Amino acid sequence: MRSVLQPVVTPVAMGRMDRRAIDSGIVGYGLMTMAGSAIAASLLRHYGDASGVDVLCGPGNNGGDGYVAANMLRSSGMSVACYSLGNPAKLTGDAARARDDWDDEILPLEDYVPTNGRVVVDALFGAGLQRDVEGDAARIIAAVNASDIPVIAADLPSGLSGESGRVRGAAFRANRTITFAAPKPGHFLLPGRELCGELEIADIGIPARCIEAEAEGLWLNRPALWRDALPRLVANSHKYTRGHLGVFSGGYGQTGAARLAAMAGLRVGAGLVTVLSPASANAANAAHLTSIMLTTIETGTDLASLLQDTRFNSFVLGPGFGVGEKARDFAERIIAAGRALVLDADGISSFAGFCDRLAEAAANQGANLFLTPHQGEFARLFPQIASDEARSKVEQARSAARKSGAVIIYKGADTVIADPSGRAVICDNAPPWLATAGSGDTLAGLLGGLVAQGMPGFEAACAAAWLHGEAANHAGEGLIAEDLASNLPAFSSFQEN
């Protein structure tokens, strides 16, 4: 069975989906009942031998989910206690109905004491939190986090922003999080990803049409997004139809990064790959290259001559190259020639303070431009965007893509990819051992190699990031960057998954 796209929705969009579903005739309390049932079912599956359950209920619909779960858990024979933040008599709508269906005592939250052997259901705030957690709620969150008591969070661990994944004052560290209909950005953006534990996405009866109607062009990065755009070999394919990637090398002593990128480009299918090296580094590069070619490029004039060969259709500039005017000149020449350019590492830093110049060049030529910054490089290239902490990493990447006219691969353990149209993905398949020197150079080469083969820019960036993570998973802990290119999965291995 072929997988389908997994949209990621903001809390605001989720609210619209709920309303759309209810307006179509679905009973709101039915949705709440399904949500509470999913929480209870997960708890019984994973903690059925607990001595009891403490359900911490908030002042809104998240609290209503908690009361439903409490009723179902008690019906299953569990010992259950409910605690309320604020006066439960003030609940309205479906949450009030759920409270009324719980016909036992509701204790004040300030009376809750963590008890070993029991499980906590966190139903305080959910994904729509708009303020910092403080007072009794913050105190109890801290006490539970300091204990060994398992926590199951309803929708999102209380205290996390569903949009950004940032902590608002204090947040539970959950063992499991049960979210409803579709995941939220806060489930995957750090530190939210670490605080959610195992994530379950429960179908509570919101029709797919309602989700699709309110989706905002943000997805989890999965092969379903881009596998149909992958390069395909046909009977008459040859090396030139598979594209020619050029990777710029730094000077003597700064050559390894370029070779990592070049090998990745070759392994991902580019027909030819050439390292473009200053004369001082030719001997070092030649000693390590076999299937990858080597050409001397010293000056802008040399590059202009090379660009006369239209078979060079994709370039990677930055790994080990050096920061300065030479990098800016080379980048602008490539863009002016209408070739695809992956600007990485020193190439990005070279445009700190010159982002408008880069964006103008890209806009004038319509070239495929890709920027692959990590957090520090992003802050140098887009200081105003990076300093706006009200924006999530997704919104920062989207703003940077619009400003630069480039596809942005905003790297990290929660890599976000965005293009100027606003499409975006969050990547969640990269293991922590991918954080090693040279892994970013390999990613740049994977992207350059896919683009050289004619893959559309956004899809190529998503595919490169996913393949990068899967190669790391396959290589396992202790990998070094040289391991990544040889551990790439075959394209055929996921085309039907």
N, C-alpha and C positions, 0 to 999 in steps of 0.2 A: 504494500500500500504506500502510495506517495504521500509524504508529509505535506501539511498545509502551512501557510504563513501564520506565525504567532504574533498578533499585534500586542504592543505594550501601550497602555493607556494611562493618561494622567488621572488623578482623582476627580478633576473637573469633568473630563470626558466620561468617566465612569458614572458620575451623577447623571449626566445626560442620557447615558445608556439605560440606567434604571428608570428614568422618567419615560423614555421612549417605550420601554417594555411595558410599563404600567399603562401608558396611554393606549397601547395596542390591545389591552384587555387582560393582561397578566396581573394577578392580585399581588399587591406589594407584600402582604404578610406571607404569601406563598414563597416569595423570594427569600424573605428572612428565615422562614422555616427550613428551606433548603440549605441556606448558609449555616444555620445552627446545626443542622443534621450533619453537614460535612465536617464541622469541628468535632462533634461528638464521635463520629465514625473514626476519624483519624486518631483521636485520643484512645479509643477502645482498641484500635489496631496495634498501637505502639506502646501504650501504657495501661493495658487492661488489668495488670496485676497491681496497680497502685492502691494504696490504702484509702485514697479519697481524692477529691478534686475541689479546688477553690477557684471559683469563677469571679473574676474582678470585672465589674460592669461599669461602663461609662455613661455619660448623660445623653447619648444619642443612639443612632441605629446600631452602632457597633455594640453598645450595651445590650440592645435587643437581641442581637445574634447570640450574646452570652447567655441570656435568660433561656432562649430556646435550647441551646446546647445543654444547659444545666438540667432542664426538664428531661431531655432525652437520656442524659447520663444517669440521672436518678432512676428513670424507668428501666434502665439496664441493670440496676442493682448497685451502682456506685454510691458511695457516701459523698454528698455534694453540699457545699456551702456557697452562698452568693453574697458578695460584698459590693456596695454601691458607692461610686464617687458622687457626692452630692445627694440631694433628696430624690429618691426614685419616684416620688409622687409627682414630680415635675415632668416626667417623660410624657411625650405625646405620640399620637399616631401609632404606627406598627410597633414601635419600641414599648409604648405603654401597654399594648395588648400582650406582648411577650412577657412583660413584667407581671401582668395580672394572671397569666397562665402559670406563673411560678407561685404556688400557694403556700410556700414556706417563708420563713423569716428572711429578711434582707438586712444584712449587717452593714454598718458604716465602714467604709474603706479604711479609715484610720484605726479600726480595731483588728485589721488583718495582721497575723503573725505567721511568717513562713514556717512550715512544718515539714520536716523530712518525711519522705514516704508518700507525700501527696503531690499532685500535679496542679500547676497554675494554668488556667485559661485566661489569657490577657484579652479582654474585650473592652478596654478602656476608651481608646481613641480611634484606631484604624488609620487609613491612608489619608484622610482629609484634614489632618491636624494643621492648624494655621498659627499656633502660638507655642511658646516654650512651656514644657512641663515643669511644674514647680509644686511646692507644698507637700501634702500627704502623698500625692501620686509619685513625685520624684523620690521621696523618702522610701516608699515601698518598692519602687523599681530598683533602687540601689540595694535594698535588703535582699530582694529575690536574686539579683545578679550576683551577690556575694555568697549565695548559698549554692547547693547542688541540686536544687529543685528544678525539675523539667518545666519548661514553659511552652505552651502552644498558643501562638498569637492568631487572633482573628483579623484577617485581612493584611495587617502589617504590624510589627512590634510597636506598641505605643511609644511615642516619642520620636519616631522616625518620620521624616517628610516623605510622603508618597511620591512627590515629584522629583526631589533631588537626592534622596537617600541620606541626607544629613540629619544629625541628631539635634532635636529641638529641646535643649536643656538636659534631658535624661531619656534613656530608651532601654527597654527590655532587650536582653540577649536571649532570643528564642531558640529552642531546639527544633521546632517546626513552625512554619507559618502556612496558614490556610487562606488563600485569597480566592476571590470569586469572579468568575467569567473570564477575566483577563488579568495578567500581571501588570504591576505598576513600575515606573522607572526606579522607584526607591527599593524595589526588590533586588535590583542588579547593580545600581550605582553605589560605590563605596561611600561610607562604611556600611550602608544598609545591607549589602549582600552578605557581609559577615555576621550581621545581627539577626538575619532571618532564619538561619539554620536551613533545614530541608524545606523547600518550597513545594506546596501542592496547589494546583489550580483546579478549583471545584466548579463544575457545571451546576449552576443553581437555576437554570431554566430561562436565562436571558437569550433570546433567539440570536443566531449568528448575524442575521440582517441588522439587528440593532447595534451589535458590536461593530460591524463593518461600516454602518452609517455614521458612527461617531468616532471612528478611529482617526488618528492624527498623523499618519505617515511615519510611525515609529514601530519597529519590529525587533524581535530577537534575531540575531544573525544566524540563519539556518540555510542549508543548501537549497531549500525550496525557493529562496529569494533569487538565486543566481545560477543554479545548475544548468538551466536551459540556455544561458548565455555563454557557457564554457566553450573554449575552442574545441572544434571537432576536426579530426583528421579524416581526409577522404583519400581515395585511391591515388589521385594525382598530386597530393601534398608534397612539397619539397621544402628545403630549409628556408628559402626566401619567402614562401607563402606563410611560414610560421613566424615571421617577424625577426627584426634585428635590433637587439638591445645594446645600447652603449652605457657603460658604467664608468664614471670618472674616478680615477685614483688620486690619492694624495701623494705627496712627495716621499722621498726615501724615509723609511721608518714609519710611514703612515699608509701602508698599502693593504693591510689585512682586511679592513672593513669593505673596501671595494671588491675584493675577491669573494668575500662572503656573499655580497649582493649579487655578483655575477654568477656564482654557482647556483644560487637560488633561482635566478632568472632562467638559467639553462635547464635546471631540474623541473621547473614548472612548465616547460614546453617551448620556450623561445627557440627559433630555428638556429640563430646565431647570436652569440654574445661576445662583445669586444670590450676589454678593459682599455680605457683611454687614459694614458699615463704620461706624466712629464718624464723627460729623458732621465732625470736623476733617479727615477724609481723603476726604470725598465728592467734592470737586471734583477731586482728583487721580485718583480711581478713575473718575469719570464721563468724564473726558477720554480715557480709554483703552478704555472698554467699549462694545461695540455689541450683540452677540448675547447677552452676559451681563448679567443684571439687577443692580440695586443697591438695597439697602435699608439704612436707618440702624438700627444696633443699638448702643446706648451702655451699657445696664445689664442686670442680670439680669432686671429686670422687663420690659424690651423683649424679651429672649430668651424669657421665659415666654409673652408674647403671641404671638410668632412660632411657638412650638411648638404653639399651638392649631391651627395649620394642619397637618393630618396628612400633607399632600402633601410637606412637607419630611421626607424619610426618611433623609437621609445628610448628614453634616457633616465638614468638615475644619477643625481648630482648631490653630493653632500657627505657621504660616509668617509671620514678621514681627509676631506678635501682641504680644509682650512677656511677660515672666516674672512670675508673681505670683498673688495670690489671685483676681483677676478671671478668669484662665484656668482655675483650679481650679473656681471657681463655675460658669462656663459649661459646662465639661466635665461636671460632676456633674448639672447641669440636663438636659443632652442625654441622658445615660445614664439618668437617672430617667424621662425621657419615653419610653424604649424605642427611641430612634433610634440608628442606626449612627454611630459616631464614629471618625474617623481622627485620632489625636493625634500631632502631628509637631512637631519643632523646639522652639519656646518652650513649646508645650503639654506636651511631655515634661519639659523642664527644670523646669516649674512644679510637677511632682509629685515632684521630688527630695526625699526625706525624707517623702513622703506616699504612697508606693506602696500601703501597706495600705489607705489611704482610697480610692484608685482601685479596687483589687481588690474591696473590700467593695461599692462602688457597682455595679460590673459584675455581681458575683455576685447581688446582690439583684434586679436588673432583667433579667438575661439578655440584655442588649443586645449588639449586635455592636460590640466594641471592638478597635481596631487601634493598635499602637504601632510607630513607625518610627524607632528610634534608630540613630544612627551610634555608633561606639565610645565617644566621650566621653560622649554622652547615656546610653548603656547603663550606663556605669560610675556615672554620677550617680544613675540611677534604681534600679539593682540592684547596689549596691556589693559586697555579699557574694558574689553570683554572679560578678561580673566579676573579683574578686580571686582566685578559685579557679582557678589556672592548670593544675590537674590535669584540668579539664574542657575539652573541645574547644568551639569556637564553636557547634557543633550542640547539644551538651549544655547550654551556657549559655543558648542561645535556648529550648530546651525547658523548662529550669527557670524562666526568666522568664515563659514562657507559662503554666505551671502556677501560678506565684505571683500573676500579675496577672489571670488569667482572660481574657487578650487574645490575639489573633493577633499574634505578634512578627515584624516585618520588621527583622532585625538587619543593617543596611546595611554596605556595603563592596565592595571588588572581589570578595569571596567572600560576597555576601549570603546569609544563612540565614533561612528562614521557618519558623516553628513555631507550632502551635496547642496549646491546653491538653490535647488528647487525646494528644499526643506525635508526631503526624504532622509531618514536616519535609522541606524540600527545600534543596538547595544550588543557587545560581544561578551559571552559568558563562558566560553570553553577553554580559556587559557589557564593552565595550571601555574601555581606560584613559582615553580622552578624555571619558568620561561624568563624570569628576571635575571638575566645574565648578559655579560658584555657581548655585543655582536648580534643579539637577537633582533634588534631593530634594523640593523643593516640587512639581515636576511629577509625581513618583512618588506623592506623597500625593494629588494630584488625580486621577490615573488610578485609584487604589484607591477613592477616594470616589465616582467616577463609575460604576465597575463595581458597587459595593455598592448605589448608588442604584437600579440597574436590577434588583436582586434577586438578584444572583449570591451564592452561599454564600461565607462569609468566607474560609476557607482557600484555596479555589479562586480567589477574587477577588484575594487577595494574591499568589498565584503568577502569575496572569495579568498583573497590573499590573507586577510586577518583570520578567517576560519581555518584555512589550511595551516597557517602558522601555529595556531593553538593545537590543532590535531596532531601535527608533527611533534610538538612538545609532549603531548600526552603519550604518543607512541614511543618516543625516546625514553621517557621516564625520568625520575629524579636523578640529579647528577649530570644532566645533559650540559654540553657546551654548545656554543653557536654552530660549530662545524657539524654537529649531529643533525641539525634541523632539516637541511635540504635532502639528506638521504633517508629521512623518515616521513616524507610527505605521503599522504594516502593517495592511491590511484583514483583518478576521476571516476572510474567505473564503480568504485566501492560505495558511493553514496548517491548515484544518480537515480536509484529507485527507492531510496529511504526517505 
